[in-house]
Amino acid sequence: MMRGSVAKVVAAAAGLLLAAGCTSGSTPSAKPPSDRAGETSRDPAGGDAAEPAADPIVWTDCAGGFQCGTLQVPLDHAKPDGPKIKLAVIRKPATGSNRIGSLVLNPGGPGGSGLDYAQYAAVSYPADLRKRFDIVGFDPRGVGRSTAIDCLTDNAMDTFTQLDATPDTPDEVKAWTDATRAYGQGCADKSGDLLAHVSTVDAARDMDLLRGALGDAKLYYVGASYGTFLGATYAELFPKRVGRLVLDGAMDPSQSAADANRAQGGGFETALNAFLDNCVAGGSCPLGADRARALTRIRDLLTQLDARPLPGDATRKVTESIATTGILSPLYSKSQWPTLRKALEAALRGDGSDLLDLNDQYYERGPDGKYKNLMYANTAVNCLDGPPAATSKADVESQLPTYQAASPTFGRNLAWAGLSCTAWPVAPTGKPHEIKAEGADPILVVGTTRDPATPYAWAQALAGQLASGTLLTYDGDGHTAFGRGSNCIDRAVVDYLLQGTVPPNTKTCR
């Protein structure tokens, strides 16, 4: 769905917003995998047919007590003896003697680095988990240090992020549609055959090969945001190999891209309102004395930037699009609200540099102007996983009223982002559908009531679809719940992973 951030690594941990990505301009599309030529969404023999044995991982010591390795997997799982690609893997061995096995992690995105997140989790996850599990992260196919998707030069990506993503004139509409087409063509030119093989189904099959290479009979897993979709897809494909799965900040795989983007817009609007209520509660909010005035100032600022961008750095201006991303990004975590307040206060004084910094954190653009491939992978996966949210300018215009009703501040941006996959050079292989995973052991779904990127209703929906799903609720703000400061949530997750204790389906933490 999207991408957010607390700190750079924790941001990856929190899942992705992806506002300029494939579906919404902010999050990965909630489109589950489905049938493709020669392959159903579930293996023929009840979802657990034997996969070819994975090549062994040769581990070498790397910094901080970690072990690093590479797993070779088929480019095309329908051709297991064909060309191979590599997955970069990292693990921190269990610190105690009573080891359970491996705990595989995915931070979301799609496009988030599991290597980075594992390094974060190996020092921040509850000690009980680190004692009993090897903490394992991997960059999925197409991502980071694995065989990776590439699309644009850094300068071209700078231009793309500044482009008007809420076009008002025919020329602006043409510029936006031309840019999304060129983006996709750049991915095809730079990524070749890989572009057609980075779906969530592909990644789930890789994860089963990883499970086997790690020597585990069943998968123990924590997935955040898009990682919940990856985990649910694994459960659908291999229900008998499910050990204990935690799906935190859940996506609803049955929703169309348009419905998901619209719902996500409402989630970010809710988060923005919560941020503003917090700001004005102290009596000295620089945006206004009440929420209504503060909202008006933010929306007026975005309108002004559409016509007159602010200075940003030596080469870039802070356009409406960059400012929108800069506002969305810190809404992922309540701990980032003071940073957002400071950035908005500076922008109202004519200084857009703080919003530009937040934009750069979101896109993983370094101080040297180089981008990681987060957004490229995000778009490539989303565009394979299901049909686009819109197929034409007319589609977008017909959808705009409902988008703007759901999110007056962000709705236009999310609606026009629905064209991002329209001219994609590879046809989608998936479609929205419910995931039941009949026969899987109990799966724990975690939802946050005011989650901006993955609305709580999605967690309710996924828990209801899964035949063995149980919902754990966090009544709070921010994207995802585990490891975010709630002892109640953390204890319930740890008890489930260590002992298999499933909390009551009505359990709510605050």
C-alpha positions in Angstrom: 0.0 0.0 0.0 2.3 2.8 0.9 5.2 3.9 2.7 5.8 5.8 5.9 8.4 6.4 8.4 9.6 6.9 11.9 13.2 6.7 11.1 14.5 5.4 7.9 14.7 1.8 8.9 11.6 1.9 11.1 9.8 3.5 8.2 10.5 0.5 6.1 9.3 -1.5 9.0 6.1 0.4 9.1 5.1 -0.5 5.6 4.8 1.7 2.6 2.6 4.5 1.6 3.6 4.9 -2.0 1.7 7.9 -3.0 3.4 8.2 -6.3 3.5 4.5 -6.7 1.3 2.3 -8.9 -2.1 2.6 -7.4 -2.6 5.6 -5.2 0.2 7.8 -5.0 0.6 6.5 -1.6 0.2 2.9 -1.0 0.5 -0.4 -2.7 -2.7 -1.5 -4.2 -4.7 -4.0 -2.2 -4.9 -6.5 -5.1 -4.3 -10.1 -4.4 -2.7 -12.5 -6.7 -4.8 -14.8 -8.9 -4.6 -17.1 -11.9 -1.8 -16.7 -14.4 -1.0 -18.8 -17.5 0.1 -22.2 -16.3 -0.4 -21.4 -12.6 -3.3 -21.1 -10.3 -3.3 -18.9 -7.2 -3.0 -22.1 -5.2 -0.8 -25.2 -6.0 -2.7 -28.1 -7.5 -2.2 -30.5 -4.7 -4.2 -28.6 -2.1 -1.8 -25.7 -2.0 1.2 -27.7 -0.7 2.7 -29.5 -3.6 6.4 -30.1 -3.3 8.6 -27.3 -4.6 12.0 -28.1 -6.1 14.6 -28.1 -3.3 16.2 -24.7 -2.9 19.9 -24.3 -3.3 21.5 -24.1 0.1 22.4 -20.7 1.5 26.1 -20.2 2.2 26.3 -18.0 5.2 29.1 -15.6 5.9 29.6 -13.5 9.0 28.7 -9.8 8.5 28.7 -6.8 10.9 26.8 -6.8 14.2 26.7 -10.5 14.7 24.6 -11.1 11.6 25.1 -13.8 9.0 24.6 -12.8 5.3 23.8 -15.1 2.4 22.2 -15.4 -1.1 19.4 -17.7 -2.1 19.1 -18.6 -5.8 15.5 -18.9 -7.0 13.9 -19.4 -10.5 13.1 -16.3 -12.4 9.9 -18.1 -13.5 8.6 -20.6 -11.0 6.8 -22.4 -13.9 10.3 -23.1 -15.2 12.3 -24.2 -12.2 15.3 -25.3 -14.3 15.4 -22.0 -16.2 17.3 -18.8 -15.4 17.9 -18.0 -11.7 17.8 -14.7 -9.8 19.2 -14.0 -6.4 17.6 -13.1 -3.1 19.8 -11.3 -0.5 19.2 -12.8 3.0 20.3 -11.9 6.5 19.8 -13.5 9.9 20.7 -12.9 13.5 20.9 -16.3 15.3 18.7 -16.8 18.4 20.5 -15.6 21.5 19.1 -18.3 23.8 19.5 -22.1 23.9 15.8 -23.1 23.5 15.6 -22.1 19.8 12.2 -22.5 18.0 13.4 -21.8 14.5 13.4 -18.8 12.1 11.2 -15.8 12.3 11.0 -14.4 8.7 10.1 -10.7 8.4 8.7 -8.4 5.7 8.4 -4.7 6.3 5.9 -3.8 3.6 5.9 -1.7 0.5 6.0 -3.5 -1.7 9.6 -2.5 -2.0 10.7 -2.3 1.6 14.1 -3.9 2.4 13.8 -6.9 4.7 17.5 -6.7 5.2 17.3 -3.3 6.8 14.2 -4.3 8.8 15.8 -7.4 10.2 18.7 -5.3 11.5 16.2 -3.0 13.2 14.2 -6.0 14.6 17.3 -7.8 15.9 17.8 -5.0 18.4 14.3 -3.7 19.0 12.0 -6.7 19.0 11.1 -8.1 22.5 14.0 -10.0 24.0 11.8 -13.1 24.4 11.5 -13.4 20.6 15.2 -12.8 19.9 16.1 -15.5 22.4 14.0 -18.2 20.7 14.1 -17.2 17.0 16.7 -16.5 14.4 15.6 -13.1 13.1 15.6 -13.4 9.3 15.1 -10.7 6.7 15.3 -10.9 2.9 14.9 -8.4 0.1 12.1 -9.8 -2.1 12.7 -10.3 -5.8 12.9 -6.9 -7.5 13.9 -5.1 -4.3 17.1 -3.6 -3.0 20.1 -5.9 -2.8 18.3 -8.8 -4.5 18.0 -8.9 -8.3 16.3 -5.5 -8.5 14.0 -3.5 -10.7 15.4 -0.3 -12.1 13.4 2.3 -14.0 14.7 5.9 -14.2 17.9 7.9 -13.7 18.1 9.9 -10.5 17.5 13.2 -12.3 14.5 11.7 -14.1 13.1 10.5 -10.8 13.5 14.0 -9.4 11.5 15.4 -12.3 8.8 12.7 -11.9 8.3 13.5 -8.2 7.8 17.2 -8.9 5.3 16.6 -11.6 1.8 17.9 -11.1 -0.1 14.8 -9.9 -3.5 16.7 -9.7 -3.8 18.0 -13.3 -6.2 20.8 -14.0 -5.7 21.4 -17.7 -5.5 19.2 -20.8 -1.8 20.0 -21.0 -1.2 18.9 -17.4 -3.3 15.7 -18.0 -1.1 14.9 -21.0 2.1 15.6 -19.0 0.9 13.3 -16.3 -0.1 10.4 -18.6 3.0 10.8 -20.7 5.2 10.6 -17.6 3.5 7.5 -16.3 3.9 5.8 -19.7 7.6 6.8 -19.8 8.1 5.5 -16.3 6.8 2.1 -17.2 8.9 2.0 -20.4 11.9 2.9 -18.4 11.3 -0.1 -16.2 10.9 -2.3 -19.2 14.1 -1.0 -20.8 16.2 -1.3 -17.6 14.7 -4.4 -16.0 14.0 -6.8 -18.9 12.5 -10.2 -18.2 12.4 -9.5 -14.4 9.6 -7.0 -14.8 7.1 -9.8 -15.6 8.1 -11.9 -12.6 7.8 -9.7 -9.5 4.2 -10.4 -8.4 3.3 -11.2 -4.9 2.6 -14.8 -5.9 6.2 -15.0 -7.2 7.5 -13.6 -3.9 5.4 -16.0 -1.8 6.8 -18.9 -3.7 10.3 -17.5 -3.1 9.5 -17.3 0.6 8.6 -21.0 0.6 12.0 -21.8 -0.9 13.6 -19.7 1.8 11.7 -21.5 4.5 13.0 -24.8 3.1 16.6 -23.5 2.8 16.4 -22.3 6.5 15.5 -25.9 7.5 12.1 -25.0 8.9 9.1 -27.4 8.4 6.7 -24.5 8.8 6.9 -20.7 8.3 6.9 -18.4 11.3 6.4 -14.8 10.0 5.7 -11.2 10.8 4.5 -9.0 7.9 3.6 -5.4 8.1 1.3 -3.5 5.7 1.9 -5.0 2.3 3.7 -7.7 4.1 0.3 -8.9 5.3 -0.8 -9.4 1.7 2.4 -11.4 1.1 1.8 -13.5 4.2 -1.8 -14.1 3.3 -0.8 -15.1 -0.2 1.7 -17.6 1.2 -1.0 -19.0 3.4 -3.3 -19.4 0.4 -0.6 -21.2 -1.6 0.8 -23.3 1.2 -1.7 -23.6 4.0 -0.2 -26.7 5.5 3.2 -25.0 5.8 1.8 -22.1 7.9 3.3 -22.1 11.3 2.5 -18.8 13.1 1.8 -15.7 11.0 1.4 -12.2 12.3 -0.2 -9.9 9.8 0.0 -6.3 11.2 -1.6 -3.3 9.4 -3.6 -5.6 7.2 -4.6 -5.2 3.6 -7.9 -6.4 2.2 -7.1 -8.6 -0.8 -10.7 -8.6 -2.0 -10.8 -4.8 -2.8 -10.3 -3.4 -6.2 -7.5 -0.9 -6.6 -9.9 2.0 -6.8 -11.8 1.0 -3.7 -8.5 0.5 -1.8 -7.1 3.9 -2.9 -10.4 5.6 -1.9 -10.4 3.9 1.5 -6.8 4.8 2.0 -7.5 8.4 1.2 -10.1 8.3 4.0 -7.5 6.8 6.3 -5.0 9.6 5.7 -7.8 12.2 6.1 -8.6 10.6 9.5 -4.9 10.7 10.5 -4.5 14.3 9.4 -7.5 15.3 11.5 -6.0 13.5 14.5 -2.7 15.3 14.0 -4.5 18.7 13.8 -6.6 18.0 16.9 -3.4 17.2 18.7 -1.8 20.4 17.4 -4.6 22.8 18.4 -5.2 21.1 21.8 -2.1 22.8 23.2 -3.4 26.3 22.3 -0.4 27.4 20.2 -0.8 25.5 16.9 0.8 27.6 14.1 -1.9 26.3 11.7 -4.9 27.8 13.5 -7.0 27.8 16.7 -9.2 24.9 15.7 -9.2 22.0 13.3 -11.3 23.6 10.6 -9.0 26.7 10.3 -6.0 24.5 10.3 -7.3 22.3 7.5 -8.2 25.4 5.5 -4.6 26.6 5.9 -3.1 23.3 4.7 -5.4 23.1 1.7 -4.8 26.7 0.8 -1.1 26.0 1.0 -1.3 23.1 -1.4 -3.4 25.2 -3.8 -0.9 28.0 -3.7 2.0 25.6 -4.3 0.2 24.3 -7.4 0.6 27.8 -8.9 3.7 29.0 -7.2 6.1 26.3 -5.8 8.4 27.2 -2.9 12.2 27.1 -3.1 13.4 23.7 -2.0 17.1 23.0 -2.6 19.6 24.0 -5.2 17.9 22.1 -8.0 14.3 21.4 -6.9 11.2 23.3 -6.0 8.6 22.3 -3.5 5.6 21.7 -5.7 2.1 20.7 -4.6 3.0 17.1 -5.2 6.2 17.2 -3.1 4.4 19.0 -0.3 1.6 16.4 -0.4 4.1 13.6 0.0 5.8 15.5 2.7 2.6 15.8 4.6 1.5 12.2 4.1 4.8 10.6 5.1 4.9 11.7 8.8 1.2 10.8 9.3 2.4 7.1 9.5 3.5 7.6 13.0 2.4 9.8 15.9 6.0 10.2 16.9 6.5 12.2 13.6 3.7 14.7 14.3 6.1 17.3 15.8 8.2 17.0 12.7 5.2 17.6 10.5 4.1 20.6 12.6 7.6 22.2 12.2 7.6 21.5 8.4 4.2 23.1 7.9 5.0 26.1 10.0 8.2 26.7 8.0 6.3 26.3 4.7 3.7 28.9 5.8 6.7 31.2 6.2 7.9 30.5 2.7 10.5 27.8 3.5 9.7 24.5 1.9 13.0 22.7 2.8 11.5 20.6 5.7 8.7 19.3 3.5 11.3 18.5 0.8 13.2 16.5 3.4 10.1 14.5 4.4 9.4 13.9 0.7 13.0 12.6 0.3 12.6 10.2 3.3 9.5 8.8 1.8 11.1 8.2 -1.6 14.3 7.0 -0.1 16.3 9.7 -1.8 19.7 10.2 -0.2 21.6 13.4 0.4 23.7 12.6 -2.7 20.5 12.7 -4.8 20.5 9.0 -5.4 17.3 7.0 -5.0 17.0 3.5 -3.7 14.7 1.3 -5.8 11.8 1.3 -3.4 9.3 3.1 -5.7 10.4 1.2 -8.8 9.7 -2.2 -7.1 6.5 -0.8 -5.6 5.1 0.1 -8.9 6.2 -3.0 -10.7 4.7 -5.3 -8.0 1.4 -3.4 -7.8 1.0 -3.3 -11.6 1.3 -7.1 -11.8 -0.9 -7.8 -8.8 -4.1 -6.5 -10.3 -5.9 -4.3 -12.8 -5.3 -0.5 -12.6 -7.6 1.7 -10.6 -8.5 3.7 -13.7 -7.9 3.2 -17.4 -8.6 6.7 -18.8 -9.0 10.4 -18.0 -12.7 9.8 -18.1 -12.4 7.1 -15.5 -10.6 9.4 -13.1 -13.0 12.2 -13.6 -16.0 9.9 -12.9 -14.3 8.7 -9.7 -13.2 12.1 -8.4 -16.4 12.9 -6.5 -16.1 9.8 -4.4 -12.4 10.2 -3.8 -12.9 13.8 -2.7 -15.8 12.8 -0.4 -13.5 10.3 1.3 -10.5 12.6 1.4 -11.0 16.3 0.7 -7.3 17.0 1.2 -5.7 14.0 -0.6 -8.5 12.6 -2.8 -7.5 14.3 -6.1 -4.0 13.1 -5.8 -5.0 9.5 -5.1 -7.6 9.5 -8.0 -5.1 10.6 -10.6 -2.5 8.2 -9.3 -4.9 5.5 -10.4 -3.5 5.9 -13.9 0.0 4.8 -12.9 -0.5 1.3 -14.1 -2.7 2.0 -17.1 0.1 2.0 -19.7 2.3 -0.5 -17.9 4.3 -2.6 -20.3 3.4 -6.0 -18.7 -0.2 -7.2 -18.2 -1.4 -7.9 -14.7 -1.4 -11.5 -13.5 -3.7 -11.1 -10.5 -7.1 -9.8 -9.6 -8.9 -9.0 -6.3 -10.3 -12.0 -4.4 -10.9 -13.2 -0.9 -8.1 -15.2 0.7 -9.4 -18.1 2.9 -6.3 -20.3 3.3 -8.4 -23.3 4.4 -6.4 -25.7 6.4 -3.9 -23.2 7.8 -3.0 -23.1 11.5 -4.4 -20.0 13.4 -3.2 -16.7 11.8 -3.1 -13.5 13.9 -4.3 -10.3 12.1 -3.5 -7.0 13.9 -5.4 -3.8 13.1 -5.1 -0.2 14.3 -8.3 1.8 14.6 -6.9 5.1 13.1 -4.3 3.6 10.8 -3.8 6.0 7.9 -2.3 3.7 5.3 -4.2 0.4 6.0 -7.6 1.4 7.4 -8.9 -0.7 10.3 -11.8 -2.1 8.2 -9.2 -3.9 6.1 -7.9 -5.8 9.1 -11.5 -6.7 10.0 -12.0 -7.9 6.4 -8.9 -10.0 6.2 -9.4 -11.6 9.6 -13.0 -12.5 8.5 -11.8 -14.0 5.2 -9.1 -16.2 6.6 -10.6 -19.5 7.7 -8.3 -19.5 10.8 -8.0 -15.7 11.2 -8.2 -13.9 14.6 -8.3 -10.1 14.9 -6.3 -8.3 17.5 -7.2 -4.6 17.7 -5.1 -1.6 18.8 -7.3 1.5 19.6 -4.8 4.1 18.6 -3.0 6.2 15.9 -0.3 5.3 13.4 0.5 2.6 10.9 0.8 -0.9 12.4 0.8 -1.7 16.1 3.4 -4.3 17.0 6.5 -2.7 18.5 4.8 0.8 18.6 4.7 1.2 22.4 1.6 -0.9 23.4 2.7 -3.5 25.9 -0.7 -5.1 25.5 -0.2 -5.6 21.7 3.4 -6.7 22.1 2.6 -9.3 24.8 -0.3 -10.8 22.8 2.0 -11.1 19.7 4.9 -12.6 21.6 2.6 -15.1 23.4 1.2 -16.2 20.0 4.6 -16.5 18.3 6.2 -18.4 21.2 3.4 -20.5 22.5 0.7 -20.4 19.9 -1.7 -18.7 22.3 -4.4 -17.0 20.2 -6.0 -14.0 21.9 -9.8 -13.7 21.9 -11.2 -12.3 18.7 -12.6 -9.4 20.6 -9.4 -8.4 22.3 -8.7 -4.6 22.1 -5.5 -2.9 23.4 -5.1 0.8 24.1 
